[in-house]
Amino acid sequence: MSRDAQGAVEPDQFDGAPHPRDQFAFFGHREGEGAFIEGLRSGRLHHAWLIGGPQGIGKATLAYRLARTVLDPRRTQDPALDSLDMPPDAGVARQVSALSHPNLSVLRRAPATDKKAASTTIPVDAVRKALNMFGSTAADGGYRVCIVDSAEDLTISSANALLKVIEEPPPRSLFLIVSHAPQRVLPTIRSRCRRLLLRSLDADQIKAAIRSLGEPWADMPGGLIEQALPFGEGSVRRTLELLDADKVAFIEQVTRHLDGLPRVDTRQIHALAEALARRDADDSYELALETIERWISGKLREQAGIGPARLAPLVEVCEKMTRTAREIDVFNLDRRPFILTLFDDLAHAVRRAT
């Protein structure tokens, strides 16, 4: 499997940052890495792993770290193995980076070409073609590795095709399935995988990860990073998306409105609704909904002790928001009534919870 054109942004890559297979620095998740090391050292590495957690916290980076180690026969036979670190100039590392290792298969959305846009799913034909690798023994007698990034991109047919191989795995095969929502993965796949849930990163880990990415991220003002961190939800990717002074200012504006509830400044909420209804406001509209959802989640955590009955209205507002936003997108409806009603509903829910 050859690498895509140099410089092209791939569907599973954040623009301006190294692809996970090219990222050799690693932050956090030492317990997760330790589970793989223990399996290798004991000779009892499970054949299928479901690596779950929020997007942008290093799940795919960990999968490629393990793949590089497993594809090096000398390291898999090392009883003193204590790290998955490997220098970028190692032969296996270069092959994985180029997607040219004969014992590695990667299932992901196809990048764009001159004639076709990037795919939105992982089709069943691509799965069957990639899994043909498991029909023969590895050339060096070592492992064959399949990385799925991510499970959310599998169709029902492609998930079932993957399941057939996971159910009856060939000897020395390893499946690393990355998932942003592991509870939604096909239950029959989940039941055959060892589940590894990675947690969100802390602030110091995120800052170190950003510094490791090189320009332009390493040169970002420290103050801007500090402003974005509270809204990044422990995700490097999400924090990178918010390293924009205008975005941070907008989030802070919406958060001030929310923190003022149940009091509603009608004039300011009307101005917000007007701004979000503009045709060129799609990004701000999505950012506002994400901010509101994050704020509701925070309130539910903070006030968990008051009981589910008093918190139920907040949950109902969140569910209604998701449902209505979907209808607005499908039917291209006016956003203004939605935003105005949303803040009224939130004010009522906050009164119920206080």
Backbone torsions as a table, in degrees:
resi	resn	phi	psi	omega
1	MET	NA	117.0	-175.5
2	SER	-90.3	158.3	-179.4
3	ARG	-77.3	154.8	179.9
4	ASP	-74.3	171.4	-177.4
5	ALA	-53.8	135.9	-179.2
6	GLN	-59.5	137.2	177.3
7	GLY	88.7	-14.9	-179.8
8	ALA	-75.9	138.4	176.6
9	VAL	-82.5	124.0	-176.0
10	GLU	-91.2	158.7	-176.6
11	PRO	-59.8	-28.0	-179.1
12	ASP	-102.4	28.9	-178.4
13	GLN	-130.0	141.2	174.6
14	PHE	-85.3	129.3	-175.9
15	ASP	-57.3	126.1	177.6
16	GLY	91.8	-4.5	179.3
17	ALA	-118.7	154.7	177.7
18	PRO	-62.0	148.7	173.1
19	HIS	-66.1	148.9	179.5
20	PRO	-51.3	-32.5	-179.9
21	ARG	-73.3	-15.3	178.3
22	ASP	-103.6	3.9	-178.5
23	GLN	-97.8	112.1	-176.3
24	PHE	-101.5	-16.9	172.5
25	ALA	-77.3	147.7	-176.2
26	PHE	-142.3	136.2	-174.4
27	PHE	-132.0	130.2	179.8
28	GLY	73.9	-171.6	173.7
29	HIS	58.3	31.4	-179.5
30	ARG	-66.3	-31.9	177.5
31	GLU	-65.9	-40.8	177.5
32	GLY	-63.6	-44.6	177.4
33	GLU	-62.6	-38.2	179.7
34	GLY	-63.1	-33.6	178.7
35	ALA	-63.8	-39.5	177.6
36	PHE	-68.2	-42.9	-179.2
37	ILE	-61.9	-42.3	178.8
38	GLU	-61.7	-42.0	178.6
39	GLY	-62.8	-40.2	179.2
40	LEU	-68.2	-44.4	-177.2
41	ARG	-66.7	-33.4	-178.7
42	SER	-84.6	-12.2	-176.0
43	GLY	75.8	15.7	-178.4
44	ARG	-123.9	45.4	178.7
45	LEU	-70.8	121.9	179.9
46	HIS	-60.8	148.4	-172.4
47	HIS	-80.0	-17.9	-177.2
48	ALA	-141.0	130.5	-179.1
49	TRP	-126.3	135.9	173.6
50	LEU	-106.1	106.6	-176.2
51	ILE	-96.7	105.0	-172.9
52	GLY	-112.1	161.4	177.7
53	GLY	148.3	172.0	-179.1
54	PRO	-58.4	157.2	179.7
55	GLN	-69.2	140.6	172.4
56	GLY	84.0	22.3	-179.7
57	ILE	-108.9	-1.1	176.0
58	GLY	111.7	16.9	-179.2
59	LYS	-64.4	-48.4	-179.8
60	ALA	-68.5	-36.5	176.9
61	THR	-59.0	-42.2	177.4
62	LEU	-64.9	-40.6	179.9
63	ALA	-60.9	-44.1	179.6
64	TYR	-70.0	-33.1	175.8
65	ARG	-60.7	-45.7	180.0
66	LEU	-66.4	-42.3	-179.6
67	ALA	-58.2	-44.4	180.0
68	ARG	-59.6	-41.6	-178.9
69	THR	-69.0	-46.3	-176.4
70	VAL	-65.9	-30.7	-178.4
71	LEU	-82.0	-1.0	175.4
72	ASP	-104.0	100.4	-174.5
73	PRO	-54.9	-32.0	-179.4
74	ARG	-65.7	-36.4	-177.4
75	ARG	-77.0	-35.1	179.9
76	THR	-67.7	-20.7	179.8
77	GLN	-100.4	10.6	-178.0
78	ASP	-90.9	109.1	-178.8
79	PRO	-69.5	-13.4	-180.0
80	ALA	-99.3	10.3	-179.0
81	LEU	-54.4	127.3	-179.3
82	ASP	-134.6	6.2	-179.6
83	SER	-158.6	152.8	174.7
84	LEU	-97.2	7.7	178.8
85	ASP	-62.6	143.2	175.6
86	MET	-150.5	135.3	179.5
87	PRO	-65.6	143.4	-178.5
88	PRO	-59.3	-24.7	-176.8
89	ASP	-90.6	4.1	175.8
90	ALA	-65.5	148.5	-176.5
91	GLY	-57.5	-46.8	179.9
92	VAL	-63.3	-41.3	-179.8
93	ALA	-60.4	-42.2	179.4
94	ARG	-65.1	-39.5	179.9
95	GLN	-66.1	-42.8	178.6
96	VAL	-64.8	-41.9	179.3
97	SER	-60.9	-36.1	179.9
98	ALA	-87.5	-0.5	-175.9
99	LEU	54.7	38.3	-177.3
100	SER	-115.9	4.5	-179.1
101	HIS	-71.4	130.4	-175.5
102	PRO	-66.9	-17.8	-178.2
103	ASN	-105.7	16.7	179.2
104	LEU	-120.7	132.0	174.6
105	SER	-128.3	133.8	-179.3
106	VAL	-121.0	122.0	177.0
107	LEU	-100.1	118.4	-178.6
108	ARG	-159.4	171.7	175.6
109	ARG	-65.4	140.3	-177.3
110	ALA	-73.6	135.2	176.7
111	PRO	-65.6	162.9	178.3
112	ALA	-69.5	151.3	172.9
113	THR	-124.9	-178.6	178.8
114	ASP	-63.0	-26.8	-174.6
115	LYS	-106.2	-18.5	-175.0
116	LYS	-135.1	145.1	174.8
117	ALA	-75.6	164.0	176.6
118	ALA	-59.7	141.6	-179.3
119	SER	-73.4	157.0	180.0
120	THR	-102.5	-9.0	179.1
121	THR	-140.7	172.0	172.3
122	ILE	-101.6	103.9	-173.6
123	PRO	-72.8	159.3	-176.2
124	VAL	-63.9	-35.0	179.4
125	ASP	-61.9	-38.6	179.5
126	ALA	-66.6	-37.1	179.1
127	VAL	-65.5	-47.9	-179.0
128	ARG	-61.8	-40.6	179.7
129	LYS	-64.9	-44.2	-178.2
130	ALA	-66.9	-36.4	-176.3
131	LEU	-78.7	-5.5	174.5
132	ASN	-60.2	-23.7	179.3
133	MET	-58.2	-30.2	-175.7
134	PHE	-81.7	-0.1	179.4
135	GLY	-81.2	-6.8	179.6
136	SER	-136.6	162.5	-179.6
137	THR	-75.1	143.4	177.6
138	ALA	-58.4	142.1	-174.7
139	ALA	-58.3	-36.0	-177.9
140	ASP	-98.3	9.2	-179.3
141	GLY	75.1	9.1	-177.8
142	GLY	-93.3	-154.1	-178.5
143	TYR	-81.9	154.1	164.3
144	ARG	-115.4	133.7	-170.4
145	VAL	-123.1	134.9	173.2
146	CYS	-121.7	123.0	175.3
147	ILE	-105.0	128.7	175.5
148	VAL	-109.8	116.7	-178.2
149	ASP	-138.5	93.9	9.2
150	SER	-130.1	169.6	-177.9
151	ALA	-61.4	-28.2	-179.1
152	GLU	-64.7	-19.0	-178.1
153	ASP	-89.8	-6.9	178.3
154	LEU	-73.6	139.2	169.8
155	THR	-81.8	171.9	177.9
156	ILE	-60.3	-42.7	-179.6
157	SER	-65.9	-42.3	-179.0
158	SER	-70.7	-34.0	176.3
159	ALA	-64.8	-40.6	178.9
160	ASN	-68.0	-35.5	176.9
161	ALA	-65.0	-39.9	176.7
162	LEU	-65.4	-40.9	-179.2
163	LEU	-57.4	-39.4	-177.2
164	LYS	-58.8	-37.1	-179.4
165	VAL	-78.8	-37.1	-179.9
166	ILE	-67.3	-33.5	179.8
167	GLU	-64.1	-38.5	179.7
168	GLU	-127.5	73.6	-173.4
169	PRO	-70.7	137.7	173.2
170	PRO	-66.1	159.5	178.1
171	PRO	-58.4	145.4	176.9
172	ARG	52.2	47.8	174.1
173	SER	-115.5	149.9	-177.8
174	LEU	-140.6	126.1	178.2
175	PHE	-114.1	124.0	-179.8
176	LEU	-117.0	104.7	-173.1
177	ILE	-105.5	111.3	179.6
178	VAL	-85.6	134.2	-179.2
179	SER	-144.9	132.4	175.9
180	HIS	-85.0	-15.7	179.5
181	ALA	-143.4	74.0	-172.7
182	PRO	-60.1	-24.4	179.4
183	GLN	-68.4	-15.0	-179.9
184	ARG	-97.3	-4.7	178.9
185	VAL	-68.2	147.3	-179.8
186	LEU	-46.2	123.8	-175.9
187	PRO	-54.4	-36.1	-179.4
188	THR	-68.1	-29.6	174.1
189	ILE	-73.8	-45.0	179.7
190	ARG	-56.3	-40.7	-175.0
191	SER	-68.3	-18.6	-178.4
192	ARG	-102.4	1.7	-178.8
193	CYS	-108.9	150.1	165.4
194	ARG	-83.4	125.8	-175.1
195	ARG	-91.4	132.1	178.3
196	LEU	-126.4	107.9	-177.7
197	LEU	-97.7	117.6	179.6
198	LEU	-95.0	137.4	-179.0
199	ARG	-90.1	163.7	175.7
200	SER	-61.7	152.6	-178.8
201	LEU	-83.1	155.9	175.7
202	ASP	-86.8	173.8	-172.1
203	ALA	-61.1	-43.0	-178.5
204	ASP	-65.4	-38.1	178.4
205	GLN	-65.6	-40.6	179.1
206	ILE	-65.1	-43.3	179.5
207	LYS	-63.3	-40.7	178.1
208	ALA	-65.5	-39.5	179.1
209	ALA	-64.2	-41.3	179.2
210	ILE	-63.7	-42.2	179.4
211	ARG	-64.2	-27.6	-177.9
212	SER	-76.6	-11.2	-172.9
213	LEU	-82.7	-9.3	-178.2
214	GLY	78.4	-169.5	-178.5
215	GLU	-69.7	146.9	1.2
216	PRO	-87.7	-4.0	-171.0
217	TRP	-67.5	-38.7	-177.1
218	ALA	-65.1	-19.9	-178.1
219	ASP	-98.4	6.5	179.4
220	MET	-64.7	139.5	178.7
221	PRO	-58.5	135.8	-179.1
222	GLY	-59.2	-35.4	-179.7
223	GLY	-63.7	-38.9	179.4
224	LEU	-67.2	-39.7	178.1
225	ILE	-63.0	-43.3	179.5
226	GLU	-61.5	-37.3	178.3
227	GLN	-67.6	-37.3	-176.6
228	ALA	-77.8	-28.2	-173.6
229	LEU	-54.6	-45.0	-178.1
230	PRO	-62.2	-21.7	-177.9
231	PHE	-100.5	-4.5	-176.3
232	GLY	-82.6	-7.9	175.0
233	GLU	54.7	36.2	176.4
234	GLY	72.4	16.5	-177.9
235	SER	-114.7	128.4	176.5
236	VAL	-62.7	-45.9	-177.9
237	ARG	-59.8	-46.5	-178.0
238	ARG	-65.2	-38.7	178.7
239	THR	-65.3	-40.4	177.1
240	LEU	-60.4	-40.2	179.9
241	GLU	-62.6	-25.4	-175.3
242	LEU	-100.0	6.8	178.7
243	LEU	-79.9	63.8	-178.7
244	ASP	-146.9	120.6	-174.3
245	ALA	-58.3	-38.1	-179.4
246	ASP	-67.0	-39.9	178.9
247	LYS	-64.5	-45.5	180.0
248	VAL	-62.1	-42.3	179.2
249	ALA	-62.2	-39.4	179.8
250	PHE	-66.7	-43.6	177.9
251	ILE	-59.8	-43.9	-180.0
252	GLU	-63.4	-35.9	178.1
253	GLN	-64.3	-49.1	-179.9
254	VAL	-63.7	-39.3	-179.9
255	THR	-64.2	-37.2	176.8
256	ARG	-61.8	-41.4	176.6
257	HIS	-59.9	-43.1	-177.5
258	LEU	-68.5	-42.0	-179.5
259	ASP	-66.1	-22.3	179.1
260	GLY	-80.9	-9.8	-179.6
261	LEU	-64.2	147.1	13.6
262	PRO	-83.7	-1.3	176.2
263	ARG	-72.9	133.4	-179.0
264	VAL	-120.8	123.1	173.5
265	ASP	-84.2	97.0	-172.3
266	THR	-55.6	-42.0	-177.3
267	ARG	-63.7	-43.7	-178.3
268	GLN	-70.0	-36.5	178.7
269	ILE	-68.6	-36.6	175.0
270	HIS	-62.8	-41.6	179.1
271	ALA	-64.3	-39.7	177.8
272	LEU	-63.7	-43.8	179.9
273	ALA	-62.5	-40.9	177.8
274	GLU	-62.6	-43.6	-178.3
275	ALA	-64.7	-39.8	-177.6
276	LEU	-77.1	-13.8	-179.9
277	ALA	-84.8	-10.9	-179.1
278	ARG	-66.4	152.6	-178.1
279	ARG	-65.5	-27.4	-177.5
280	ASP	-94.8	15.4	-174.0
281	ALA	-106.5	20.5	-176.9
282	ASP	-57.6	-44.5	-178.1
283	ASP	-64.5	-43.4	179.3
284	SER	-66.2	-37.2	178.3
285	TYR	-61.9	-47.5	178.4
286	GLU	-63.5	-39.5	179.7
287	LEU	-65.2	-37.4	178.0
288	ALA	-64.9	-44.2	179.7
289	LEU	-65.0	-40.2	177.4
290	GLU	-63.1	-40.1	179.9
291	THR	-64.5	-42.4	179.6
292	ILE	-65.7	-43.0	179.1
293	GLU	-63.2	-41.7	179.1
294	ARG	-65.4	-39.4	179.6
295	TRP	-64.4	-43.4	178.3
296	ILE	-62.3	-44.0	178.7
297	SER	-59.6	-40.2	178.3
298	GLY	-64.7	-41.0	178.1
299	LYS	-63.2	-40.9	-179.8
300	LEU	-63.4	-38.3	177.8
301	ARG	-69.6	-44.4	-177.0
302	GLU	-63.4	-37.4	-171.8
303	GLN	-108.9	23.0	-177.6
304	ALA	-56.2	-27.7	-175.7
305	GLY	-73.4	-12.6	-176.1
306	ILE	-83.9	-5.6	175.3
307	GLY	100.5	149.7	-175.6
308	PRO	-65.0	-29.9	-176.5
309	ALA	-63.1	-41.6	-178.1
310	ARG	-79.0	-21.3	178.5
311	LEU	-91.1	-12.9	-176.6
312	ALA	-54.1	-40.8	179.9
313	PRO	-59.8	-35.2	177.9
314	LEU	-66.2	-40.6	177.1
315	VAL	-62.5	-43.2	-179.5
316	GLU	-63.2	-39.0	177.8
317	VAL	-62.7	-42.2	-179.5
318	CYS	-62.7	-44.0	179.3
319	GLU	-65.5	-41.7	179.2
320	LYS	-65.0	-39.5	179.2
321	MET	-60.4	-46.1	-179.6
322	THR	-62.2	-44.3	-178.1
323	ARG	-65.8	-46.0	-177.5
324	THR	-68.2	-39.6	178.8
325	ALA	-60.8	-38.9	178.3
326	ARG	-64.6	-42.4	179.5
327	GLU	-64.6	-37.9	179.2
328	ILE	-64.4	-40.8	178.7
329	ASP	-65.6	-43.5	-176.5
330	VAL	-67.9	-43.6	-173.4
331	PHE	-102.2	4.8	177.3
332	ASN	54.4	52.2	-177.4
333	LEU	-88.6	164.8	178.1
334	ASP	-67.5	131.9	-178.3
335	ARG	-82.1	-20.0	-172.9
336	ARG	-59.4	-51.8	179.4
337	PRO	-59.4	-34.2	-180.0
338	PHE	-62.7	-48.4	-178.1
339	ILE	-64.8	-43.0	-179.4
340	LEU	-63.6	-45.8	179.3
341	THR	-65.7	-37.0	-179.0
342	LEU	-60.3	-45.9	-179.6
343	PHE	-69.7	-34.2	174.7
344	ASP	-63.1	-44.1	179.2
345	ASP	-63.8	-40.5	178.8
346	LEU	-64.7	-40.8	178.5
347	ALA	-60.8	-43.7	178.2
348	HIS	-62.7	-43.3	-178.9
349	ALA	-64.7	-38.8	179.6
350	VAL	-66.5	-39.6	176.6
351	ARG	-59.9	-40.6	179.1
352	ARG	-64.5	-30.3	-175.4
353	ALA	-89.7	-4.2	-177.8
354	THR	-112.7	NA	NA
